[in-house]
């Protein structure tokens, strides 16, 4: 029964990643606050990025690149969390 919730949660997260291109193009709350208070230009770029601005070399469609980035990020995070949960569960059982 518990495994059913993992599947439902992953399915919802993947669905949200797939429909993410229809999200608003307006800045989110933090970006909007920074723009309104005139300090957005002082933002520092991160030391490295895995998927900068949700773009991939060779993929010209912004929507497709966003979907791939969302699905990839969701699956990687799910794998890490699932692995950690399995590890913690096995430690608690011993």
ABEGO torsion letter per residue (X at the ends): XAAAAAAAAAAAAAAAAAAAAABBABBBAAAAAAAAAGAAAABBBBABBABBGGBBBGBABAAAAAAAAAAAAAAAAAAAAAAAAAAAAAAAAX
